[in-house]
Structures are given as C-alpha cells and as structure tokens.
Amino acid sequence: MSRLHAVCALLAAASLAGCALFAPPRGSVAPFDLVGRVAVIFDGRAFSSNLRWSHAPGREELWLMTPLGQALAYIESGDTGATLTGADRQRYHAASVESLTGRALGWELPLASLTWWVRGEPVPDAPASGEQHDGRQRLTALEQHGWRISWVHYPPGEQGGLPRRLELRRGGQEIRLVIDAWRETGTER
C-alpha cells in the first residue's frame, strides 16, 4: 500500500506542477479583450463612449469610440509609458494611463487597477477595505487605491461569472463601466 500512496502523491505533485506552468504569474492578469461602454462624471461635466480594451501583460490598448465606431481617443501603454492619440491626431504622453487621461481628458482612468476590478477581484498585495460579497461569494463592494468600487451586476445563473457592470467613485469623479463582451485566451464569455 505504501508504494501506491507514493505513486499517487507523485502523480498529484506532477499534476500541480503542470498547472503552475500554465497559470499566469502572480500579480498579472491573463490576456483579454473586452467591449463595452463607459460613462464618466467629473468636475460637473459628463463623458460617455463605447469602449474596446485589449490587455496583455506589459501592454494595454484602449479605444474610446462614438456609437458609430469613430475613434475619439486611442490609448496605448507599455513599459515606456502611455500615449493618447485624439480624434484630431494630437498626441499626449505620460508615465501612466492614469496621469495621461487626467491630463488629456480631464478625468483619471485607473487602468492598472481596473485590470483586476473588471474580473471581480481586488488588486493583489494592495491594501483594501470594506469588502462585501453576495450570496455566491462574488465581490460586490471594495475600497482600494482611493476608489470605492461597486460590482453592480453579474450575469444571472453563472457561478463565478465575470461582472458586467462596475461603478467606481473617488472624490467628485464617477466612472460607470458596462461590459458587453469578453474574450479571454481565445474563449468567448
């Protein structure tokens, strides 16, 4: 029997090691694309647009578009900083998407944190408070990086499904994000 236990233990260890090879590294999110809509209230003004976001480790691409698909702004970021190109072809550069959107658009988009929040997860290894969960243990509220995040809608009937609507608030700024479609590592959600 002890030989059987040893073989089972070895197989279990090999299986876990194999899973570790394919799991994204801690502190990163698997690549995804999403399509949705964003509405922002800031400084007594409002902004809304369609949104297309492509995330890969070390690279972000974000399109803000009119309902007819005309680009209002294209944002790309990587290891060397972030660039925003407006519909008028004017380009803005900054160290991060957060500072870039604050300067170019007048409102801050916390894209680095949003990478986790759109998945219904807090940013790992960062202080958080006020966590609330629904009956299925999905995150519904959290305070992190100075933002109050509310996960307003998850798809009905999906155990552990990705959120479809988020609301972020900080100071006088409010961001509402509606996610219409996900594509993660080649699968539709």
C-alpha positions, 0 to 999 in steps of 0.5 A: 500500500505504501508504494501506491500512496507514493505513486499517487502523491507523485502523480498529484505533485506532477499534476500541480506542477503542470498547472503552475506552468500554465497559470499566469504569474502572480500579480498579472492578469491573463490576456483579454479583450473586452467591449463595452461602454463607459460613462464618466462624471467629473468636475460637473461635466459628463463623458460617455463612449463605447469602449474596446480594451485589449490587455496583455501583460506589459501592454494595454490598448484602449479605444474610446469610440462614438456609437458609430465606431469613430475613434475619439481617443486611442490609448496605448501603454507599455513599459515606456509609458502611455500615449493618447492619440485624439480624434484630431491626431494630437498626441499626449504622453505620460508615465501612466494611463492614469496621469495621461487621461487626467491630463488629456481628458480631464478625468483619471482612468485607473487602468492598472487597477481596473485590470483586476476590478473588471474580473471581480477581484481586488488588486493583489498585495494592495491594501483594501477595505470594506469588502462585501460579497453576495450570496455566491461569494462574488465581490460586490463592494471594495475600497482600494487605491482611493476608489470605492468600487461597486460590482453592480451586476453579474450575469444571472445563473453563472457561478463565478461569472465575470461582472458586467457592470462596475461603478467606481467613485473617488472624490467628485469623479464617477466612472460607470463601466458596462461590459458587453463582451469578453474574450479571454485566451481565445474563449468567448464569455 
